[in-house]
Each structure stands twice: as structure tokens, then as C-alpha cells.
Amino acid sequence: MTAYGQWIGASHVLGRPVPVDGPYPHICATTVDGRMTGRRFRLYPRDCPACAAPPTPRRETPMPDTLTLLAAALDLARHGLPVFMLGRSKRPVANCRACPKVEDDPTHDPEACPCLTCHGFYAASTDPDRIAAILDAVPSGLLAVRTGSVAGVAVVDIDPRNGGQVDPDLMPPTRATRTGNDGWHLWYRHPGGPLGAKVAGRAGVDVKADGGYVVVPPSIHPDTGRPYRWAGDRPIAAMPPALVDACQPVDGSGGVSRTSRTSRIFAGQGRYGFSAGTAQAVPAAPQSGAGGGRRPVLFLRAARACRRCRGDGEHLRAGRVALNYLRELHDKGTPR
């Protein structure tokens, strides 16, 4: 604390005025009299502000630009995979203040909730208009896909940090993602029955199915700063019977994956890169006309982004993908 241009604590301990325009002096290894108790006690380095370690600067993880995320999200949606946005920590964005949790209000149906980002993976969609609105609300989050029977996929999540390894005899080649922490996501067609959250007898190997989600490229891992990448272009294969048997639920969970905690960040906040002023509890823009209310806006935005790009880099390719897809939707004039 300061008063009259002096450090109060240091001035009391040292018995002389200590001006605030100079560096804070070391007061460790000093014996002082307590003002309230009158007892003498010794100060240690932990009591000395001058000995305190400087705060560690927060490492900013680079994130893909919105146009690249939009192109990736639209491509996934075109293949029938519902996408949504997480916070920067791989957790779902917190519900808006108008939306209660399911356990607090069982009458509130998360599947029918019109909000863009509430209730985690329940906000996932394959509708291009809604996807674009979600990206507008959470432009700096991680792109994710809802798994399970609703999406028709089950993903085997292999984490080498916990001893996870790919078993070629049990896990045949399929669509695969190299995660940002050197793990693997193996994508299989959902077999149709309940699946557990673990592969039996395999440490560090989880299953993301009903009630789960996975982060997808081009998202950046929040801890390592490395991107998620697609490994090759294989189609999603059928889950073999042996793997289906190994993924059966054994605890009566009915195949529902463990739900992750939500981030405290609300869509629209400025912290951690979220755009300020964006309302979260806003339903997707209503369709208007043949092409949908938001598609002309998205079309022009993608066109301007392509014109601003120079060279033939990743941003230009992503812009062309989004532009071509939006042009196709606009020409068809069929709301989706």
C-alpha cells in the first residue's frame, strides 16, 4: 500500500520513508514490532515483495483464423458430421444465464434449445447458417465434432501419455487424426448399439461415442500449441466385431461418455480472444428467401477474404473452399 508517495509497509519496517518512485527495498531478514500485538517477529523472503518471483507470462496459443475454421467446419458438415465450438481449454462454452443446467431444470430440453453454444455438444449442427453463427459467437475456440449414433461415428481416442497405443490387430486402418499431444483419434462408423467409455484391457485408450465429442483440425492444442492434423484421407471404416466387443459398457453406463466440465467463458466475452458484444443466447438466423438469411452475407465475406489473400497459401485455399461451398448452397437455394 502507498500513502503520501511512500510504501507504507517498507517505511514501517525500515524506520525511514521509502518513496514509491524507487524500487521496492528488501525487507527480509528484518525483525519488526507488530503494531497491534507489540510482539516482535522476523520477516522472511516469503514476506518480502522484492523477493517475490515475477509472474510467469501467459503463453498465447496461436489459433486458426475464422475463415480456415469455417472452411473446415463446412466440410465436416457436408459429410454429415455435426460440429460446434469449444472454449480455448477443450471444455464446452458455459451456458448463457438464461439457460439452466439439465439437472437444475429437467424440463429444459438441451436438444431443442435454440441458443448457439449452450449445453456443449447439444449445440452441434450440420446447418451452414447455424455453424457460421456459432463461429461468429466463439471465433477463437476449438472446433469439435459431436460423436455417437446421432453423428454415426465412434472415435477411439489413444493417449500415449497414459500408455495408449494403436493395436493394428484390433483397430484396422480408418480415418485418423493426429492430435496436438501426439495421440490418435481413429474414426469408425458407429455400430448402432451402446458403447462404453473405455476399450477393455487397453490403458490410455478411450471411446468417444454417445455423450461425447472430439476436437478436430485445424484446432490448436491449448497445452502444446501444436495443431490437430488429418493423417491421410482414408474413408471412415466400419468398426470390426472384435473392437465392438472390446468397447462394450461394463458399468451400466449405457455407453454415455463422461461429460467434460464447462469453461467459465461465455460466448461474446473479450477474454481469451472471444469477440466482445456477441450475444450467446441468440438462435440461428431465420431462413429468408431461397438462399437463407445469412448466406449472402457469408458469401460476400468469403469473397472479400479471397480477394485480400496473396499467393496460394493455406488461407487462400481455405477461402476458396468456403467460397465454393457457399456459392453451391446459394445457387441451389435449398435451406438446410
C-alpha positions in Angstrom: 0.0 0.0 0.0 1.1 3.6 -0.6 0.3 6.9 1.0 1.8 10.3 0.6 4.1 8.9 -2.1 5.6 6.3 0.2 5.5 2.5 0.6 3.7 2.1 4.0 4.9 -1.4 4.9 8.6 -0.8 3.8 8.7 2.5 5.6 7.4 1.0 8.8 9.8 -2.0 8.7 12.9 0.1 7.8 12.1 3.0 10.0 12.5 5.5 7.2 10.5 6.9 4.3 10.6 4.7 1.2 9.4 6.7 -1.8 7.3 4.9 -4.4 9.3 6.2 -7.3 12.2 3.9 -6.4 12.5 0.1 -6.4 10.8 -1.7 -3.5 13.6 -2.5 -0.9 14.3 -5.9 0.5 12.7 -6.2 4.0 13.5 -9.9 4.5 15.8 -10.9 7.4 14.4 -8.0 9.4 12.8 -8.0 12.9 9.9 -5.8 13.5 7.4 -5.0 16.2 3.8 -5.8 15.5 1.6 -2.6 15.6 -1.4 -4.4 17.1 0.2 -7.0 19.4 3.5 -5.4 20.2 5.2 -8.8 19.7 8.5 -9.0 17.8 8.7 -11.2 14.7 11.1 -11.9 11.9 10.4 -11.4 8.2 11.4 -14.0 5.7 11.8 -13.9 1.9 8.2 -15.1 1.5 7.1 -11.9 3.3 9.2 -9.7 1.1 7.7 -8.3 -2.2 11.2 -7.6 -3.6 12.0 -11.4 -3.3 8.8 -12.5 -5.0 9.3 -14.2 -8.3 7.9 -12.2 -11.3 4.6 -13.6 -12.6 5.0 -16.1 -15.4 3.7 -14.5 -18.6 0.7 -16.3 -20.1 1.6 -18.2 -23.2 -0.7 -17.2 -26.0 -1.5 -20.1 -28.3 -1.9 -19.2 -31.9 -5.3 -20.1 -33.3 -6.5 -20.6 -36.8 -8.3 -17.7 -38.4 -12.1 -17.8 -38.6 -12.1 -18.4 -42.4 -10.0 -21.5 -42.0 -12.2 -22.8 -39.2 -15.3 -22.0 -41.3 -14.0 -24.0 -44.3 -13.1 -27.0 -42.1 -16.5 -26.9 -40.3 -18.5 -26.7 -43.5 -16.5 -29.6 -45.0 -17.3 -31.7 -41.9 -20.9 -30.7 -42.0 -21.1 -31.6 -45.7 -20.1 -35.2 -44.7 -22.9 -35.3 -42.1 -20.8 -34.6 -39.0 -22.4 -32.1 -36.6 -19.8 -29.5 -35.4 -19.7 -27.0 -32.6 -17.2 -24.8 -30.8 -15.4 -25.3 -27.5 -13.6 -22.8 -25.4 -9.9 -22.4 -25.5 -9.4 -25.2 -22.9 -11.2 -28.1 -24.7 -14.2 -27.6 -22.5 -17.7 -26.6 -23.7 -18.6 -23.0 -23.5 -20.7 -22.2 -20.4 -24.4 -21.9 -20.8 -25.9 -18.4 -21.1 -27.5 -17.0 -18.0 -31.0 -17.7 -19.4 -30.3 -21.5 -19.9 -30.4 -23.7 -16.8 -28.5 -26.9 -16.5 -30.4 -30.1 -17.1 -30.0 -31.3 -13.6 -31.4 -27.9 -12.3 -34.4 -27.9 -14.7 -35.3 -31.3 -16.2 -38.0 -29.7 -18.3 -35.4 -27.7 -20.3 -34.5 -29.9 -23.3 -30.9 -29.2 -24.4 -31.6 -30.8 -27.8 -34.3 -28.3 -28.5 -32.5 -25.3 -27.1 -32.2 -22.5 -29.7 -29.0 -21.0 -28.2 -25.9 -21.2 -30.3 -23.4 -22.5 -27.8 -25.3 -23.7 -24.7 -25.3 -27.3 -23.5 -22.0 -28.3 -25.1 -22.3 -30.9 -27.9 -26.0 -30.5 -28.0 -25.4 -27.3 -29.9 -23.6 -29.2 -32.7 -25.2 -28.7 -36.1 -24.7 -29.5 -39.8 -26.6 -26.4 -40.9 -24.2 -23.9 -42.6 -26.1 -20.9 -41.3 -26.0 -22.0 -37.7 -22.4 -23.1 -38.0 -21.4 -19.6 -39.2 -23.3 -18.0 -36.4 -21.6 -20.3 -33.8 -18.2 -19.2 -35.2 -19.3 -15.6 -35.0 -20.1 -16.1 -31.3 -16.9 -18.1 -30.5 -14.3 -17.2 -33.1 -11.3 -18.2 -31.0 -12.3 -21.6 -29.7 -11.6 -25.1 -30.7 -13.6 -26.8 -33.5 -15.2 -30.1 -32.3 -17.5 -32.8 -33.6 -20.3 -34.5 -31.7 -19.8 -38.3 -31.7 -22.2 -41.1 -31.2 -25.2 -42.6 -33.0 -26.6 -39.1 -33.8 -23.4 -38.5 -35.9 -23.0 -42.1 -37.0 -19.4 -42.2 -35.7 -17.4 -43.6 -32.8 -13.9 -42.4 -32.2 -11.1 -44.4 -30.5 -9.0 -41.8 -28.5 -5.5 -43.0 -28.0 -3.4 -41.0 -25.4 0.2 -42.0 -25.3 0.8 -40.0 -22.1 -1.4 -42.6 -20.3 0.2 -45.6 -22.1 -2.2 -45.7 -25.0 -1.0 -47.4 -28.2 -2.5 -48.3 -31.5 -3.3 -52.1 -31.8 -3.3 -52.9 -35.5 -4.9 -56.3 -34.8 -7.9 -54.7 -33.0 -8.0 -51.3 -34.8 -8.0 -51.6 -38.6 -6.9 -48.6 -40.8 -9.5 -45.9 -41.0 -9.9 -42.1 -41.0 -7.4 -40.8 -38.4 -6.5 -37.6 -36.7 -3.1 -36.8 -35.2 -3.9 -34.9 -32.1 -1.9 -31.9 -30.7 -0.4 -34.0 -28.0 0.9 -36.8 -30.3 -2.1 -39.0 -29.7 -4.5 -40.5 -32.2 -8.2 -40.3 -33.0 -9.4 -43.3 -35.0 -12.8 -42.7 -36.6 -15.2 -45.7 -37.2 -18.8 -45.9 -38.2 -21.0 -46.3 -35.2 -22.1 -49.9 -34.8 -25.5 -49.0 -33.6 -25.5 -50.3 -30.1 -24.3 -48.9 -26.8 -20.6 -48.4 -26.4 -18.6 -47.8 -23.2 -16.1 -45.1 -22.5 -13.1 -47.4 -22.5 -11.6 -50.1 -24.6 -11.3 -53.1 -22.3 -7.8 -54.1 -21.4 -6.2 -51.1 -23.1 -4.7 -48.4 -20.9 -4.9 -44.9 -22.3 -7.5 -45.8 -24.9 -10.9 -44.2 -24.6 -14.0 -44.3 -26.8 -15.9 -41.2 -27.8 -19.4 -42.2 -28.7 -22.9 -41.2 -27.4 -22.5 -38.3 -25.0 -19.0 -37.4 -26.2 -17.1 -35.2 -28.7 -13.6 -34.9 -30.2 -11.5 -31.9 -31.2 -10.8 -31.8 -34.9 -8.4 -30.0 -37.3 -7.3 -27.3 -37.7 -7.7 -26.6 -33.9 -4.6 -26.0 -31.9 -3.9 -28.0 -28.7 -4.2 -25.5 -25.8 -1.3 -27.1 -23.8 1.2 -28.0 -26.5 0.5 -25.3 -29.1 0.6 -27.9 -31.9 -2.3 -28.4 -34.4 -4.6 -31.3 -34.9 -4.0 -32.8 -38.3 -5.7 -35.3 -40.6 -3.5 -38.3 -41.3 -4.2 -39.3 -44.8 -7.6 -39.3 -46.5 -8.9 -42.8 -45.8 -12.7 -43.1 -45.5 -14.3 -43.9 -42.2 -14.2 -47.7 -41.8 -16.7 -50.0 -40.1 -15.9 -50.9 -36.5 -14.9 -54.6 -36.5 -16.7 -57.0 -34.3 -13.7 -57.6 -32.0 -13.4 -53.8 -31.4 -17.1 -53.6 -30.8 -16.9 -56.3 -28.2 -13.9 -54.5 -26.5 -15.9 -51.3 -26.3 -19.0 -52.7 -24.6 -20.0 -50.8 -21.4 -19.2 -52.8 -18.3 -20.6 -50.4 -15.6 -24.1 -50.0 -16.7 -23.4 -46.5 -18.1 -25.3 -47.4 -21.3 -22.4 -46.1 -23.4 -22.6 -42.5 -22.4 -19.2 -40.9 -22.2 -18.1 -38.8 -19.3 -19.2 -35.2 -19.7 -16.4 -32.6 -19.6 -16.7 -29.6 -17.3 -17.7 -26.4 -19.0 -15.5 -23.4 -19.4 -16.4 -20.3 -17.4 -16.1 -18.2 -20.6 -19.4 -17.1 -22.1 -19.6 -16.6 -25.8 -19.3 -12.9 -26.6 -16.8 -12.1 -23.8 -13.5 -10.5 -24.7 -11.3 -12.7 -22.5 -9.1 -15.2 -24.2 -9.9 -13.9 -27.6 -13.7 -14.1 -27.7 -15.3 -11.3 -29.6 -16.9 -8.7 -27.4 -20.5 -7.7 -27.7 -21.7 -11.0 -29.2 -24.9 -12.4 -27.5 -24.8 -16.1 -26.8 -28.4 -16.7 -26.2 -29.3 -15.9 -29.8 -30.9 -18.6 -32.0 -29.6 -19.2 -35.5 -30.7 -16.6 -38.0 -34.0 -17.4 -39.6 -34.1 -18.5 -43.2 -35.2 -15.8 -45.6 -35.7 -16.3 -49.3 -34.3 -19.2 -51.2 -30.7 -18.9 -50.1 -31.2 -18.4 -46.4 -30.8 -15.2 -44.4 -27.1 -15.4 -43.6 -25.8 -17.0 -46.8 -25.5 -13.8 -48.9 -23.5 -12.2 -46.0 -21.2 -15.2 -45.7 -20.8 -15.4 -49.5 -19.6 -11.7 -49.6 -17.4 -12.2 -46.6 -15.7 -15.2 -48.1 -15.3 -13.4 -51.5 -13.7 -10.4 -49.8 -11.3 -12.6 -47.9 -10.2 -14.4 -51.1 -9.5 -11.1 -52.8 -7.4 -9.9 -49.8 -5.2 -13.1 -49.9 -1.9 -13.0 -51.8 -0.2 -16.1 -53.1 -1.5 -19.6 -52.9 -1.2 -20.4 -49.2 -3.4 -22.1 -46.7 -5.6 -19.1 -46.1 -6.4 -18.7 -49.8 -7.2 -22.4 -50.2 -9.5 -22.3 -47.1 -11.2 -19.2 -48.5 -11.8 -20.9 -51.9 -13.3 -23.9 -50.2 -15.7 -21.8 -48.1 -16.5 -19.6 -51.2 -17.2 -22.5 -53.5 -19.4 -24.3 -50.9 -21.4 -21.2 -50.1 -21.8 -20.5 -53.8 -23.1 -24.0 -54.3 -25.6 -23.6 -51.4 -26.7 -20.2 -52.7 -27.2 -21.5 -56.3 -29.2 -24.5 -55.1 -31.5 -22.3 -53.0 -32.4 -25.1 -50.7 -32.4 -24.3 -46.9 -30.6 -27.0 -44.9 
